[in-house]
Amino acid sequence: MRKQWEGLGSVAMVETTRELLGTEKREVQTFRRYYISSLSDCNAAKMSGCIRGHWSVENNLHWQLDVTFQEDQSRLHKGNGAQNMSRLRRIALNLIKS
């Protein structure tokens, strides 16, 4: 595997479970996510912290864009329109923050 993945330091699998509330019947969903990393000699606690940190940044940015500009409601899908508007929204969000 190391020959195919130069720089590979560790592989992790995270299993999460969520319970959907407010439904008539109790529904539990389980997800498995797999991660590769260049970190070597990494224990479970350190890997967990890195994964949580990554998703915290991702979720925070996308949540702000959606709340501020209702990005999830965008109907732009053709050509480069969606990418262009996404970049403009990020620029505008950074201007608002500063």
N, C-alpha and C positions, 0 to 999 in steps of 0.2 A: 504494500500500500504506500509506503514512503516514497518509492520511485515515482508513482503516479501523482502524489500530492506533496511536492517539495515544500518544505516549510511547515508541514503538518505537525503540530505538537500535541493535540489532544482531540478527542471526539467525545461528545456528550449526548445523552438522551434525557429529556425532561418530560415527565408525565404529569399532566394537570387534569384536575377534575372540577367541573362546575355543576351546580345545581340550579336549575331554572325555577324561579319562584313565581308565584302568581298564575300558575297554570292549574288546570283542573287535576291533572295527574302529575305526580312528582317525576321530573325528568332529570336524569344525571347524564352528563356528557364527559367523556374522557378523551384527551388528546395527547398524542406523543409528538414531540418536536425533536429534531436532531440538529446538532450544531457541530461545526468543525472550527478549530482555532489553532493559531500559531503558538499559543501558550503551552509550554512543556512543564512537566512536574507540577501540574495544577490539581489541587484537591477539589472536592465537590463544593465546598463553601465558597472558594474563590471563583470557580466557574459560575456558580449560581449568582454571585454578585455581579459578574460581568454581563451575564445574560439579562438580569433585571435592569442593570444600568442601560443597556442597549435599548430595551423595549421602553424604558421610561422616557428616553430622549425621543424615540420614534412616536410614541403615543402623545406626548406633550405637544410636539410640533404639529402633528396632524389634527389634534383636537383644537388647537388654537386657530388653525386655518379654517376648519369647518365651522367653528362658532363665529369667527369674525367675518368670513366671506361665504359661508354656506357652500363650501367647496364640494361636499358630497352631492349637492343638488345640481351641479354643473351638467349641462347637456352637450358640452363640447367634446366631440369624439373624432372628428375628421381632421386629417392632415396633422399639422403641428399646433393646432389651436389649443388643445388641452395642455400640452407642455408649456406653451408660451404663457397662457393664463396662470398656470401654476407658478412659474417663475415670477411673473408680475405680482401675484398675491404674496409670495415670500418676500419680495422686495418691499412691498407696501407694509407687510407685517413688521419687518425690521425697522422701517421708518416710524411706524406707530410706536414701537417699543423704545426707540431711542429719543 
